[in-house]
């Protein structure tokens, strides 16, 4: 009986670890950077590694490149603040 419970707990631990590993790559990336002379403003949400909290970022420019961003604060918090 104890062996079955231990096996189930091990299996659940592996699933939780795998789920966290998938999201950590996105959460550890910086937010995108804006380039070009345009006045267009782009924004989104990212996990600030210093505060370990999701924050809004804003960049000006014609094009946004690199990093990772979330469309909403809620999406960022759900994926990143739990694993931070």
PyMOL Python script that loads the backbone (N, CA, C, O; Angstrom):
from pymol import cmd

cmd.read_pdbstr("""\
ATOM      1  N   UNK A   1       0.827  -1.194   0.000  1.00  0.00           N
ATOM      2  CA  UNK A   1       0.000   0.000   0.000  1.00  0.00           C
ATOM      3  C   UNK A   1       0.867   1.252   0.000  1.00  0.00           C
ATOM      4  O   UNK A   1       0.636   2.177  -0.779  1.00  0.00           O
ATOM      5  N   UNK A   2       1.878   1.275   0.890  1.00  0.00           N
ATOM      6  CA  UNK A   2       2.754   2.444   0.970  1.00  0.00           C
ATOM      7  C   UNK A   2       3.554   2.618  -0.315  1.00  0.00           C
ATOM      8  O   UNK A   2       3.847   3.743  -0.721  1.00  0.00           O
ATOM      9  N   UNK A   3       3.900   1.520  -0.944  1.00  0.00           N
ATOM     10  CA  UNK A   3       4.662   1.586  -2.187  1.00  0.00           C
ATOM     11  C   UNK A   3       3.834   2.227  -3.300  1.00  0.00           C
ATOM     12  O   UNK A   3       4.367   2.987  -4.108  1.00  0.00           O
ATOM     13  N   UNK A   4       2.539   1.927  -3.349  1.00  0.00           N
ATOM     14  CA  UNK A   4       1.664   2.530  -4.352  1.00  0.00           C
ATOM     15  C   UNK A   4       1.530   4.034  -4.126  1.00  0.00           C
ATOM     16  O   UNK A   4       1.570   4.814  -5.078  1.00  0.00           O
ATOM     17  N   UNK A   5       1.375   4.427  -2.898  1.00  0.00           N
ATOM     18  CA  UNK A   5       1.267   5.857  -2.576  1.00  0.00           C
ATOM     19  C   UNK A   5       2.566   6.567  -2.942  1.00  0.00           C
ATOM     20  O   UNK A   5       2.538   7.662  -3.503  1.00  0.00           O
ATOM     21  N   UNK A   6       3.688   5.959  -2.633  1.00  0.00           N
ATOM     22  CA  UNK A   6       4.986   6.542  -2.958  1.00  0.00           C
ATOM     23  C   UNK A   6       5.142   6.679  -4.471  1.00  0.00           C
ATOM     24  O   UNK A   6       5.639   7.698  -4.950  1.00  0.00           O
ATOM     25  N   UNK A   7       4.726   5.673  -5.220  1.00  0.00           N
ATOM     26  CA  UNK A   7       4.825   5.713  -6.682  1.00  0.00           C
ATOM     27  C   UNK A   7       3.952   6.826  -7.257  1.00  0.00           C
ATOM     28  O   UNK A   7       4.376   7.531  -8.173  1.00  0.00           O
ATOM     29  N   UNK A   8       2.760   6.988  -6.738  1.00  0.00           N
ATOM     30  CA  UNK A   8       1.862   8.049  -7.203  1.00  0.00           C
ATOM     31  C   UNK A   8       2.463   9.419  -6.885  1.00  0.00           C
ATOM     32  O   UNK A   8       2.427  10.312  -7.731  1.00  0.00           O
ATOM     33  N   UNK A   9       3.000   9.597  -5.710  1.00  0.00           N
ATOM     34  CA  UNK A   9       3.619  10.871  -5.341  1.00  0.00           C
ATOM     35  C   UNK A   9       4.825  11.180  -6.217  1.00  0.00           C
ATOM     36  O   UNK A   9       5.031  12.329  -6.607  1.00  0.00           O
ATOM     37  N   UNK A  10       5.612  10.177  -6.524  1.00  0.00           N
ATOM     38  CA  UNK A  10       6.762  10.381  -7.418  1.00  0.00           C
ATOM     39  C   UNK A  10       6.297  10.797  -8.809  1.00  0.00           C
ATOM     40  O   UNK A  10       6.868  11.703  -9.417  1.00  0.00           O
ATOM     41  N   UNK A  11       5.266  10.137  -9.305  1.00  0.00           N
ATOM     42  CA  UNK A  11       4.730  10.464 -10.623  1.00  0.00           C
ATOM     43  C   UNK A  11       4.212  11.903 -10.648  1.00  0.00           C
ATOM     44  O   UNK A  11       4.487  12.637 -11.598  1.00  0.00           O
ATOM     45  N   UNK A  12       3.477  12.311  -9.635  1.00  0.00           N
ATOM     46  CA  UNK A  12       2.969  13.680  -9.566  1.00  0.00           C
ATOM     47  C   UNK A  12       4.106  14.691  -9.480  1.00  0.00           C
ATOM     48  O   UNK A  12       4.028  15.760 -10.086  1.00  0.00           O
ATOM     49  N   UNK A  13       5.140  14.375  -8.751  1.00  0.00           N
ATOM     50  CA  UNK A  13       6.293  15.272  -8.646  1.00  0.00           C
ATOM     51  C   UNK A  13       6.960  15.473  -9.994  1.00  0.00           C
ATOM     52  O   UNK A  13       7.366  16.586 -10.327  1.00  0.00           O
ATOM     53  N   UNK A  14       7.076  14.410 -10.767  1.00  0.00           N
ATOM     54  CA  UNK A  14       7.668  14.503 -12.105  1.00  0.00           C
ATOM     55  C   UNK A  14       6.810  15.382 -12.999  1.00  0.00           C
ATOM     56  O   UNK A  14       7.342  16.203 -13.746  1.00  0.00           O
ATOM     57  N   UNK A  15       5.497  15.226 -12.936  1.00  0.00           N
ATOM     58  CA  UNK A  15       4.598  16.054 -13.747  1.00  0.00           C
ATOM     59  C   UNK A  15       4.710  17.528 -13.378  1.00  0.00           C
ATOM     60  O   UNK A  15       4.753  18.387 -14.259  1.00  0.00           O
ATOM     61  N   UNK A  16       4.758  17.821 -12.099  1.00  0.00           N
ATOM     62  CA  UNK A  16       4.878  19.210 -11.647  1.00  0.00           C
ATOM     63  C   UNK A  16       6.215  19.778 -12.082  1.00  0.00           C
ATOM     64  O   UNK A  16       6.272  20.914 -12.553  1.00  0.00           O
ATOM     65  N   UNK A  17       7.284  19.025 -11.938  1.00  0.00           N
ATOM     66  CA  UNK A  17       8.608  19.488 -12.350  1.00  0.00           C
ATOM     67  C   UNK A  17       8.639  19.762 -13.853  1.00  0.00           C
ATOM     68  O   UNK A  17       9.207  20.764 -14.288  1.00  0.00           O
ATOM     69  N   UNK A  18       8.037  18.885 -14.640  1.00  0.00           N
ATOM     70  CA  UNK A  18       8.022  19.062 -16.095  1.00  0.00           C
ATOM     71  C   UNK A  18       7.232  20.300 -16.491  1.00  0.00           C
ATOM     72  O   UNK A  18       7.639  21.026 -17.398  1.00  0.00           O
ATOM     73  N   UNK A  19       6.117  20.550 -15.828  1.00  0.00           N
ATOM     74  CA  UNK A  19       5.311  21.736 -16.132  1.00  0.00           C
ATOM     75  C   UNK A  19       6.086  23.002 -15.805  1.00  0.00           C
ATOM     76  O   UNK A  19       6.048  23.960 -16.578  1.00  0.00           O
ATOM     77  N   UNK A  20       6.781  23.027 -14.688  1.00  0.00           N
ATOM     78  CA  UNK A  20       7.569  24.198 -14.308  1.00  0.00           C
ATOM     79  C   UNK A  20       8.756  24.391 -15.233  1.00  0.00           C
ATOM     80  O   UNK A  20       9.127  25.528 -15.526  1.00  0.00           O
ATOM     81  N   UNK A  21       9.357  23.313 -15.698  1.00  0.00           N
ATOM     82  CA  UNK A  21      10.514  23.421 -16.579  1.00  0.00           C
ATOM     83  C   UNK A  21      10.123  24.038 -17.911  1.00  0.00           C
ATOM     84  O   UNK A  21      10.900  24.796 -18.492  1.00  0.00           O
ATOM     85  N   UNK A  22       8.930  23.726 -18.401  1.00  0.00           N
ATOM     86  CA  UNK A  22       8.481  24.278 -19.669  1.00  0.00           C
ATOM     87  C   UNK A  22       8.283  25.788 -19.583  1.00  0.00           C
ATOM     88  O   UNK A  22       8.602  26.497 -20.538  1.00  0.00           O
ATOM     89  N   UNK A  23       7.779  26.287 -18.493  1.00  0.00           N
ATOM     90  CA  UNK A  23       7.491  27.710 -18.385  1.00  0.00           C
ATOM     91  C   UNK A  23       8.709  28.520 -17.984  1.00  0.00           C
ATOM     92  O   UNK A  23       8.751  29.719 -18.260  1.00  0.00           O
ATOM     93  N   UNK A  24       9.686  27.929 -17.356  1.00  0.00           N
ATOM     94  CA  UNK A  24      10.817  28.700 -16.852  1.00  0.00           C
ATOM     95  C   UNK A  24      11.622  29.361 -17.967  1.00  0.00           C
ATOM     96  O   UNK A  24      12.191  30.432 -17.756  1.00  0.00           O
ATOM     97  N   UNK A  25      11.683  28.746 -19.151  1.00  0.00           N
ATOM     98  CA  UNK A  25      12.420  29.360 -20.252  1.00  0.00           C
ATOM     99  C   UNK A  25      11.822  30.706 -20.636  1.00  0.00           C
ATOM    100  O   UNK A  25      12.560  31.675 -20.814  1.00  0.00           O
ATOM    101  N   UNK A  26      10.515  30.787 -20.765  1.00  0.00           N
ATOM    102  CA  UNK A  26       9.865  32.045 -21.105  1.00  0.00           C
ATOM    103  C   UNK A  26      10.009  33.058 -19.976  1.00  0.00           C
ATOM    104  O   UNK A  26      10.237  34.242 -20.226  1.00  0.00           O
ATOM    105  N   UNK A  27       9.880  32.606 -18.761  1.00  0.00           N
ATOM    106  CA  UNK A  27       9.910  33.518 -17.617  1.00  0.00           C
ATOM    107  C   UNK A  27      11.293  34.105 -17.376  1.00  0.00           C
ATOM    108  O   UNK A  27      11.415  35.190 -16.807  1.00  0.00           O
ATOM    109  N   UNK A  28      12.320  33.411 -17.798  1.00  0.00           N
ATOM    110  CA  UNK A  28      13.675  33.896 -17.546  1.00  0.00           C
ATOM    111  C   UNK A  28      14.197  34.814 -18.648  1.00  0.00           C
ATOM    112  O   UNK A  28      15.302  35.344 -18.527  1.00  0.00           O
ATOM    113  N   UNK A  29      13.432  35.014 -19.713  1.00  0.00           N
ATOM    114  CA  UNK A  29      13.876  35.873 -20.806  1.00  0.00           C
ATOM    115  C   UNK A  29      13.586  37.344 -20.497  1.00  0.00           C
ATOM    116  O   UNK A  29      12.616  37.653 -19.804  1.00  0.00           O
ATOM    117  N   UNK A  30      14.420  38.243 -21.008  1.00  0.00           N
ATOM    118  CA  UNK A  30      14.136  39.680 -20.847  1.00  0.00           C
ATOM    119  C   UNK A  30      12.952  40.061 -21.726  1.00  0.00           C
ATOM    120  O   UNK A  30      12.544  39.298 -22.602  1.00  0.00           O
ATOM    121  N   UNK A  31      12.408  41.241 -21.484  1.00  0.00           N
ATOM    122  CA  UNK A  31      11.320  41.681 -22.365  1.00  0.00           C
ATOM    123  C   UNK A  31      11.903  42.141 -23.697  1.00  0.00           C
ATOM    124  O   UNK A  31      13.084  42.479 -23.769  1.00  0.00           O
ATOM    125  N   UNK A  32      11.080  42.157 -24.761  1.00  0.00           N
ATOM    126  CA  UNK A  32      11.554  42.582 -26.081  1.00  0.00           C
ATOM    127  C   UNK A  32      12.028  44.034 -26.076  1.00  0.00           C
ATOM    128  O   UNK A  32      11.647  44.822 -25.210  1.00  0.00           O
ATOM    129  N   UNK A  33      12.855  44.369 -27.045  1.00  0.00           N
ATOM    130  CA  UNK A  33      13.389  45.730 -27.194  1.00  0.00           C
ATOM    131  C   UNK A  33      12.852  46.356 -28.469  1.00  0.00           C
ATOM    132  O   UNK A  33      12.694  45.675 -29.482  1.00  0.00           O
ATOM    133  N   UNK A  34      12.572  47.650 -28.422  1.00  0.00           N
ATOM    134  CA  UNK A  34      12.093  48.378 -29.581  1.00  0.00           C
ATOM    135  C   UNK A  34      13.247  48.927 -30.407  1.00  0.00           C
ATOM    136  O   UNK A  34      14.277  49.322 -29.861  1.00  0.00           O
ATOM    137  N   UNK A  35      13.071  48.950 -31.735  1.00  0.00           N
ATOM    138  CA  UNK A  35      14.094  49.452 -32.652  1.00  0.00           C
ATOM    139  C   UNK A  35      13.440  50.360 -33.687  1.00  0.00           C
ATOM    140  O   UNK A  35      12.260  50.202 -34.000  1.00  0.00           O
ATOM    141  N   UNK A  36      14.193  51.290 -34.205  1.00  0.00           N
ATOM    142  CA  UNK A  36      13.737  52.131 -35.309  1.00  0.00           C
ATOM    143  C   UNK A  36      13.243  53.490 -34.848  1.00  0.00           C
ATOM    144  O   UNK A  36      13.008  53.705 -33.659  1.00  0.00           O
ATOM    145  N   UNK A  37      13.086  54.413 -35.802  1.00  0.00           N
ATOM    146  CA  UNK A  37      12.753  55.803 -35.473  1.00  0.00           C
ATOM    147  C   UNK A  37      11.254  56.065 -35.295  1.00  0.00           C
ATOM    148  O   UNK A  37      10.882  57.210 -35.035  1.00  0.00           O
ATOM    149  N   UNK A  38      10.400  55.092 -35.419  1.00  0.00           N
ATOM    150  CA  UNK A  38       8.953  55.310 -35.330  1.00  0.00           C
ATOM    151  C   UNK A  38       8.533  55.700 -33.913  1.00  0.00           C
ATOM    152  O   UNK A  38       9.258  55.472 -32.945  1.00  0.00           O
ATOM    153  N   UNK A  39       7.367  56.284 -33.823  1.00  0.00           N
ATOM    154  CA  UNK A  39       6.817  56.668 -32.527  1.00  0.00           C
ATOM    155  C   UNK A  39       5.869  55.606 -31.972  1.00  0.00           C
ATOM    156  O   UNK A  39       5.217  55.821 -30.950  1.00  0.00           O
ATOM    157  N   UNK A  40       5.797  54.477 -32.640  1.00  0.00           N
ATOM    158  CA  UNK A  40       4.918  53.405 -32.194  1.00  0.00           C
ATOM    159  C   UNK A  40       5.354  52.915 -30.811  1.00  0.00           C
ATOM    160  O   UNK A  40       6.548  52.757 -30.557  1.00  0.00           O
ATOM    161  N   UNK A  41       4.403  52.680 -29.931  1.00  0.00           N
ATOM    162  CA  UNK A  41       4.693  52.189 -28.591  1.00  0.00           C
ATOM    163  C   UNK A  41       4.182  50.762 -28.467  1.00  0.00           C
ATOM    164  O   UNK A  41       3.006  50.494 -28.713  1.00  0.00           O
ATOM    165  N   UNK A  42       5.059  49.854 -28.087  1.00  0.00           N
ATOM    166  CA  UNK A  42       4.691  48.463 -27.845  1.00  0.00           C
ATOM    167  C   UNK A  42       4.810  48.200 -26.357  1.00  0.00           C
ATOM    168  O   UNK A  42       5.654  48.787 -25.679  1.00  0.00           O
ATOM    169  N   UNK A  43       3.968  47.321 -25.855  1.00  0.00           N
ATOM    170  CA  UNK A  43       4.036  47.003 -24.431  1.00  0.00           C
ATOM    171  C   UNK A  43       3.571  45.579 -24.188  1.00  0.00           C
ATOM    172  O   UNK A  43       2.979  44.945 -25.061  1.00  0.00           O
ATOM    173  N   UNK A  44       3.842  45.097 -23.016  1.00  0.00           N
ATOM    174  CA  UNK A  44       3.449  43.765 -22.596  1.00  0.00           C
ATOM    175  C   UNK A  44       3.866  43.577 -21.154  1.00  0.00           C
ATOM    176  O   UNK A  44       4.130  44.551 -20.449  1.00  0.00           O
ATOM    177  N   UNK A  45       3.928  42.347 -20.713  1.00  0.00           N
ATOM    178  CA  UNK A  45       4.285  42.035 -19.327  1.00  0.00           C
ATOM    179  C   UNK A  45       5.389  40.987 -19.319  1.00  0.00           C
ATOM    180  O   UNK A  45       5.416  40.093 -20.165  1.00  0.00           O
ATOM    181  N   UNK A  46       6.290  41.103 -18.364  1.00  0.00           N
ATOM    182  CA  UNK A  46       7.417  40.191 -18.236  1.00  0.00           C
ATOM    183  C   UNK A  46       7.734  39.998 -16.764  1.00  0.00           C
ATOM    184  O   UNK A  46       7.291  40.781 -15.925  1.00  0.00           O
ATOM    185  N   UNK A  47       8.498  38.960 -16.444  1.00  0.00           N
ATOM    186  CA  UNK A  47       8.902  38.708 -15.063  1.00  0.00           C
ATOM    187  C   UNK A  47      10.217  39.434 -14.810  1.00  0.00           C
ATOM    188  O   UNK A  47      11.243  39.097 -15.401  1.00  0.00           O
ATOM    189  N   UNK A  48      10.184  40.421 -13.938  1.00  0.00           N
ATOM    190  CA  UNK A  48      11.393  41.149 -13.561  1.00  0.00           C
ATOM    191  C   UNK A  48      12.191  40.252 -12.610  1.00  0.00           C
ATOM    192  O   UNK A  48      11.702  39.916 -11.531  1.00  0.00           O
ATOM    193  N   UNK A  49      13.407  39.860 -12.992  1.00  0.00           N
ATOM    194  CA  UNK A  49      14.169  38.934 -12.142  1.00  0.00           C
ATOM    195  C   UNK A  49      14.611  39.555 -10.817  1.00  0.00           C
ATOM    196  O   UNK A  49      14.871  38.835  -9.852  1.00  0.00           O
ATOM    197  N   UNK A  50      14.697  40.875 -10.764  1.00  0.00           N
ATOM    198  CA  UNK A  50      15.107  41.533  -9.513  1.00  0.00           C
ATOM    199  C   UNK A  50      13.995  41.523  -8.475  1.00  0.00           C
ATOM    200  O   UNK A  50      14.247  41.276  -7.295  1.00  0.00           O
ATOM    201  N   UNK A  51      12.771  41.789  -8.906  1.00  0.00           N
ATOM    202  CA  UNK A  51      11.642  41.846  -7.975  1.00  0.00           C
ATOM    203  C   UNK A  51      10.879  40.527  -7.903  1.00  0.00           C
ATOM    204  O   UNK A  51      10.072  40.320  -6.997  1.00  0.00           O
ATOM    205  N   UNK A  52      11.141  39.623  -8.874  1.00  0.00           N
ATOM    206  CA  UNK A  52      10.433  38.347  -8.998  1.00  0.00           C
ATOM    207  C   UNK A  52       8.924  38.561  -9.119  1.00  0.00           C
ATOM    208  O   UNK A  52       8.129  37.760  -8.628  1.00  0.00           O
ATOM    209  N   UNK A  53       8.550  39.650  -9.777  1.00  0.00           N
ATOM    210  CA  UNK A  53       7.145  39.982  -9.992  1.00  0.00           C
ATOM    211  C   UNK A  53       6.943  40.365 -11.459  1.00  0.00           C
ATOM    212  O   UNK A  53       7.851  40.884 -12.109  1.00  0.00           O
ATOM    213  N   UNK A  54       5.756  40.104 -11.960  1.00  0.00           N
ATOM    214  CA  UNK A  54       5.424  40.500 -13.330  1.00  0.00           C
ATOM    215  C   UNK A  54       5.188  42.003 -13.371  1.00  0.00           C
ATOM    216  O   UNK A  54       4.498  42.563 -12.519  1.00  0.00           O
ATOM    217  N   UNK A  55       5.768  42.641 -14.370  1.00  0.00           N
ATOM    218  CA  UNK A  55       5.663  44.083 -14.522  1.00  0.00           C
ATOM    219  C   UNK A  55       5.413  44.421 -15.983  1.00  0.00           C
ATOM    220  O   UNK A  55       5.734  43.641 -16.879  1.00  0.00           O
ATOM    221  N   UNK A  56       4.841  45.586 -16.206  1.00  0.00           N
ATOM    222  CA  UNK A  56       4.615  46.035 -17.571  1.00  0.00           C
ATOM    223  C   UNK A  56       5.894  46.651 -18.129  1.00  0.00           C
ATOM    224  O   UNK A  56       6.634  47.315 -17.402  1.00  0.00           O
ATOM    225  N   UNK A  57       6.156  46.433 -19.412  1.00  0.00           N
ATOM    226  CA  UNK A  57       7.270  47.071 -20.107  1.00  0.00           C
ATOM    227  C   UNK A  57       6.691  47.845 -21.281  1.00  0.00           C
ATOM    228  O   UNK A  57       5.634  47.496 -21.808  1.00  0.00           O
ATOM    229  N   UNK A  58       7.396  48.903 -21.688  1.00  0.00           N
ATOM    230  CA  UNK A  58       7.002  49.691 -22.857  1.00  0.00           C
ATOM    231  C   UNK A  58       8.259  50.060 -23.624  1.00  0.00           C
ATOM    232  O   UNK A  58       9.258  50.478 -23.037  1.00  0.00           O
ATOM    233  N   UNK A  59       8.204  49.902 -24.938  1.00  0.00           N
ATOM    234  CA  UNK A  59       9.329  50.224 -25.812  1.00  0.00           C
ATOM    235  C   UNK A  59       8.795  50.964 -27.032  1.00  0.00           C
ATOM    236  O   UNK A  59       7.743  50.614 -27.567  1.00  0.00           O
ATOM    237  N   UNK A  60       9.515  51.975 -27.464  1.00  0.00           N
ATOM    238  CA  UNK A  60       9.161  52.689 -28.679  1.00  0.00           C
ATOM    239  C   UNK A  60       9.999  52.183 -29.838  1.00  0.00           C
ATOM    240  O   UNK A  60      11.094  51.656 -29.641  1.00  0.00           O
ATOM    241  N   UNK A  61       9.476  52.346 -31.053  1.00  0.00           N
ATOM    242  CA  UNK A  61      10.205  51.934 -32.247  1.00  0.00           C
ATOM    243  C   UNK A  61       9.293  51.265 -33.244  1.00  0.00           C
ATOM    244  O   UNK A  61       8.158  50.904 -32.934  1.00  0.00           O
ATOM    245  N   UNK A  62       9.809  51.105 -34.451  1.00  0.00           N
ATOM    246  CA  UNK A  62       9.025  50.489 -35.536  1.00  0.00           C
ATOM    247  C   UNK A  62       8.870  48.990 -35.357  1.00  0.00           C
ATOM    248  O   UNK A  62       7.895  48.396 -35.817  1.00  0.00           O
ATOM    249  N   UNK A  63       9.817  48.396 -34.700  1.00  0.00           N
ATOM    250  CA  UNK A  63       9.846  46.935 -34.605  1.00  0.00           C
ATOM    251  C   UNK A  63      10.290  46.529 -33.211  1.00  0.00           C
ATOM    252  O   UNK A  63      11.138  47.182 -32.603  1.00  0.00           O
ATOM    253  N   UNK A  64       9.715  45.455 -32.716  1.00  0.00           N
ATOM    254  CA  UNK A  64      10.083  44.907 -31.410  1.00  0.00           C
ATOM    255  C   UNK A  64      10.722  43.553 -31.654  1.00  0.00           C
ATOM    256  O   UNK A  64      10.173  42.725 -32.381  1.00  0.00           O
ATOM    257  N   UNK A  65      11.897  43.320 -31.042  1.00  0.00           N
ATOM    258  CA  UNK A  65      12.629  42.075 -31.271  1.00  0.00           C
ATOM    259  C   UNK A  65      13.130  41.487 -29.966  1.00  0.00           C
ATOM    260  O   UNK A  65      13.357  42.190 -28.981  1.00  0.00           O
ATOM    261  N   UNK A  66      13.296  40.172 -29.996  1.00  0.00           N
ATOM    262  CA  UNK A  66      13.937  39.455 -28.902  1.00  0.00           C
ATOM    263  C   UNK A  66      13.054  39.312 -27.672  1.00  0.00           C
ATOM    264  O   UNK A  66      11.943  39.839 -27.616  1.00  0.00           O
ATOM    265  N   UNK A  67      13.565  38.597 -26.704  1.00  0.00           N
ATOM    266  CA  UNK A  67      12.887  38.431 -25.428  1.00  0.00           C
ATOM    267  C   UNK A  67      11.566  37.687 -25.528  1.00  0.00           C
ATOM    268  O   UNK A  67      11.254  37.053 -26.536  1.00  0.00           O
ATOM    269  N   UNK A  68      10.810  37.786 -24.463  1.00  0.00           N
ATOM    270  CA  UNK A  68       9.497  37.155 -24.394  1.00  0.00           C
ATOM    271  C   UNK A  68       8.580  38.073 -23.615  1.00  0.00           C
ATOM    272  O   UNK A  68       9.008  38.748 -22.679  1.00  0.00           O
ATOM    273  N   UNK A  69       7.330  38.094 -24.002  1.00  0.00           N
ATOM    274  CA  UNK A  69       6.361  38.962 -23.360  1.00  0.00           C
ATOM    275  C   UNK A  69       5.008  38.273 -23.290  1.00  0.00           C
ATOM    276  O   UNK A  69       4.693  37.407 -24.106  1.00  0.00           O
ATOM    277  N   UNK A  70       4.225  38.666 -22.317  1.00  0.00           N
ATOM    278  CA  UNK A  70       2.858  38.182 -22.167  1.00  0.00           C
ATOM    279  C   UNK A  70       1.894  39.305 -22.488  1.00  0.00           C
ATOM    280  O   UNK A  70       2.169  40.471 -22.204  1.00  0.00           O
ATOM    281  N   UNK A  71       0.755  38.950 -23.085  1.00  0.00           N
ATOM    282  CA  UNK A  71      -0.232  39.958 -23.464  1.00  0.00           C
ATOM    283  C   UNK A  71      -0.913  40.581 -22.262  1.00  0.00           C
ATOM    284  O   UNK A  71      -1.273  41.758 -22.296  1.00  0.00           O
ATOM    285  N   UNK A  72      -1.096  39.807 -21.199  1.00  0.00           N
ATOM    286  CA  UNK A  72      -1.787  40.325 -20.023  1.00  0.00           C
ATOM    287  C   UNK A  72      -0.974  40.051 -18.760  1.00  0.00           C
ATOM    288  O   UNK A  72      -0.145  39.141 -18.716  1.00  0.00           O
ATOM    289  N   UNK A  73      -1.230  40.850 -17.753  1.00  0.00           N
ATOM    290  CA  UNK A  73      -0.580  40.662 -16.458  1.00  0.00           C
ATOM    291  C   UNK A  73      -0.983  39.323 -15.861  1.00  0.00           C
ATOM    292  O   UNK A  73      -0.163  38.644 -15.243  1.00  0.00           O
ATOM    293  N   UNK A  74      -2.229  38.946 -16.039  1.00  0.00           N
ATOM    294  CA  UNK A  74      -2.720  37.687 -15.489  1.00  0.00           C
ATOM    295  C   UNK A  74      -1.973  36.481 -16.068  1.00  0.00           C
ATOM    296  O   UNK A  74      -1.606  35.568 -15.329  1.00  0.00           O
ATOM    297  N   UNK A  75      -1.746  36.475 -17.390  1.00  0.00           N
ATOM    298  CA  UNK A  75      -1.007  35.370 -18.016  1.00  0.00           C
ATOM    299  C   UNK A  75       0.408  35.288 -17.476  1.00  0.00           C
ATOM    300  O   UNK A  75       0.913  34.197 -17.210  1.00  0.00           O
ATOM    301  N   UNK A  76       1.042  36.422 -17.314  1.00  0.00           N
ATOM    302  CA  UNK A  76       2.404  36.454 -16.785  1.00  0.00           C
ATOM    303  C   UNK A  76       2.434  35.907 -15.352  1.00  0.00           C
ATOM    304  O   UNK A  76       3.275  35.074 -15.013  1.00  0.00           O
ATOM    305  N   UNK A  77       1.525  36.376 -14.535  1.00  0.00           N
ATOM    306  CA  UNK A  77       1.482  35.908 -13.139  1.00  0.00           C
ATOM    307  C   UNK A  77       1.205  34.419 -13.054  1.00  0.00           C
ATOM    308  O   UNK A  77       1.836  33.710 -12.270  1.00  0.00           O
ATOM    309  N   UNK A  78       0.262  33.938 -13.860  1.00  0.00           N
ATOM    310  CA  UNK A  78      -0.085  32.517 -13.814  1.00  0.00           C
ATOM    311  C   UNK A  78       1.082  31.617 -14.191  1.00  0.00           C
ATOM    312  O   UNK A  78       1.245  30.538 -13.622  1.00  0.00           O
ATOM    313  N   UNK A  79       1.891  32.052 -15.144  1.00  0.00           N
ATOM    314  CA  UNK A  79       2.992  31.217 -15.602  1.00  0.00           C
ATOM    315  C   UNK A  79       4.276  31.444 -14.817  1.00  0.00           C
ATOM    316  O   UNK A  79       5.027  30.499 -14.575  1.00  0.00           O
ATOM    317  N   UNK A  80       4.535  32.673 -14.418  1.00  0.00           N
ATOM    318  CA  UNK A  80       5.867  32.993 -13.894  1.00  0.00           C
ATOM    319  C   UNK A  80       5.960  33.211 -12.388  1.00  0.00           C
ATOM    320  O   UNK A  80       6.910  32.737 -11.764  1.00  0.00           O
ATOM    321  N   UNK A  81       5.014  33.907 -11.794  1.00  0.00           N
ATOM    322  CA  UNK A  81       5.162  34.217 -10.378  1.00  0.00           C
ATOM    323  C   UNK A  81       5.033  32.965  -9.508  1.00  0.00           C
ATOM    324  O   UNK A  81       5.564  32.932  -8.398  1.00  0.00           O
ATOM    325  N   UNK A  82       4.345  31.951  -9.989  1.00  0.00           N
ATOM    326  CA  UNK A  82       4.219  30.698  -9.265  1.00  0.00           C
ATOM    327  C   UNK A  82       5.554  29.974  -9.213  1.00  0.00           C
ATOM    328  O   UNK A  82       5.880  29.329  -8.216  1.00  0.00           O
ATOM    329  N   UNK A  83       6.347  30.083 -10.317  1.00  0.00           N
ATOM    330  CA  UNK A  83       7.610  29.349 -10.399  1.00  0.00           C
ATOM    331  C   UNK A  83       8.812  30.185  -9.976  1.00  0.00           C
ATOM    332  O   UNK A  83       9.926  29.666  -9.901  1.00  0.00           O
ATOM    333  N   UNK A  84       8.606  31.463  -9.698  1.00  0.00           N
ATOM    334  CA  UNK A  84       9.733  32.360  -9.370  1.00  0.00           C
ATOM    335  C   UNK A  84      10.298  32.063  -8.008  1.00  0.00           C
ATOM    336  O   UNK A  84      11.245  32.720  -7.576  1.00  0.00           O
TER     337      UNK A  84
END
""", "prot")
cmd.dss("prot")
cmd.show_as("cartoon", "prot")
cmd.util.cbc("prot")
cmd.orient("prot")
